[in-house]
């Protein structure tokens, strides 16, 4: 859908009483494709049944010069400030619709980042219909999701100890997820790091129901109607397990076959997320995943020949109520993994 607001506006007012449920997540990724370096960061607000409330900053680096890390820090929820136009800040972290900054301690020293980008003009949501989104949030516990800056070029730096990583028109992404509950499982693909710079694909699978957005040649194909996620015409998970996913989709003038596979176990970043009902989700994320997208598009009523896009730096993740990669003690923070 075309932008209405930024897609980042807060869903809750965050004057939540203890024991009142709410989770709000703003997450982002950027990749230096020349050096195969991927940086992942999140800003989260949380309030649970048991009265646990927090703001939290997360960051992970993959493919660095010996400084690969995954780290997180909790802040008091009352430190979080939200402003209009959208700006979230707590501690020394700040996120807007066009910039991000923050710092966290790592084993290699402090990691600090400053990034900026021109906002995307298109928002992708898992369900096109607002009524269906309202229903899914209320009765299915799926929450809401906006791929607010689905495909942007980021500029800035990440400093880790004595090493500086430069991002110059680097492919990036930024999304926003909210809810009073959390799905039990999901998987996700995102890539805007192909040789053809305008190409982008995003796939979200929530408990077997798949939504997809494909952008190419100035066209945007959103497979997020009810018929695309349920029923005989729905996007099909041919195979989907942690580290390997194949799917087939057709609709809106495009046919797609997508394949991803995490070939290197060292690429995993493993996070434990606490949900509003005080249960944990174990999330295995890889920002340097090989992807193959084979597609045909309809032009003047005829299907084009099959074409293939490839990249080695897709972003993928799998999440569930139990670890799908490794053991619970591999996931951070430990306080969430132990629940």
Secondary structure, DSSP 8 states (H G I E B T S, - for coil): -B-SS-S-S-SS-S---TT--EEEEEEEEEEETTTTEEEEEEEEEEE-TTS-EEEEEEEEEES-SS--EEEEEEE-GGG-EEETTTEEEETTEEEESSEEEEEEEETTEEEEEEEEE---SB-B-S-S-HHHHHHIIIII---EEEEEEEEEEEEEEEEETTEEEEEEEEEEEEEEEEESS--S-EEEEEE--SSSTT-EEEEEEETTEEEEEEEETTEEEEE-SHHHHSSTTS-EEEEEETTEEEEEEEETTEEEEEEEE---GGGEEEEEEE-TTS-EEEEEEEEEEEEEEEEEEEETTEE---EEEEEEEEEEEEEESS-SSS-GGGSBSHHHHT-
